[in-house]
Amino acid sequence: MCLKCKIVDLKRRIWNKRILLWWYRLWIRKDEFHQSLATDPYALICMNDDEEKEYFEDLNERREIAHKRSLE
């Protein structure tokens, strides 16, 4: 694996998989179509099957909360 590929992979593991997901969980928006509730393909690339399952369960829960808030 080339150095550039390793750097990109590291960035995805740190930024997309950890920091960005943590940030999106801090405050769930009222808009269920907000960017923070979209599937992040770069984060998914770095996840194993268990992490993907947990990610999609969390994403679905946050979308449901946002949907309920948009109806208020």
N, C-alpha and C positions, 0 to 999 in steps of 0.2 A: 504494500500500500504506500502510495507516495505521501510526502510530507503535507502537501496541500489537502489531500483527502483526509488525512488524520486530523488536521486542524478543523476542517469543516465538520467532521464527525464529532469532535470534542465540543465545538460550538453548539451543535444540535443537542448533544447530551446535557450540556450545562444550561444553555439559554432556553431552547424550545421545550425540553423535557422537564426541567426543574423550575427555573426562575419564572418563565412566562406562564406556565400552568399555575404556579403558586400565586402569581399576581392576579390571574383571572379568577381564582377562587376567593380572593379577598373580598370582593364586592360583586354580587350577582346583579346584573342590570335588570331593568324593567322590560327591556326589549329582547324578546327571545331570538331575534335575528341579528343580535350584536356580534361583532367580530370575535369577541371572547368566547362565544358559544359555538363557533365553527370548529370543525374537525381540523386538527393541525397535522398534516401529513409528515412534516419534518420531525415532530415529536414521535409519531408512530414508527418511523424508521428505526428509532433507537430502542424501542420497547420489545420486551419478550411477550409471550402470550398472556401471562398473568397480569402484567402491567397494562396491556391493551384492554383486557377485560375490565380492570379497575378504572382505566381512563374513560371507557365508553359508559360505564355505570355512573361515574361522577358527572360526565358531560350530560347524560340524559337527566340526571337529577337537577343539575343547574338549569337546564332548559325548561324543565317542568316548573321550577321555582320562578323563573323569569316569565313564563307564560301566565302563571297565576298572578304575578305582580302586574302584568300588563292589563289584566282584566279588572284590576281594582280601580 
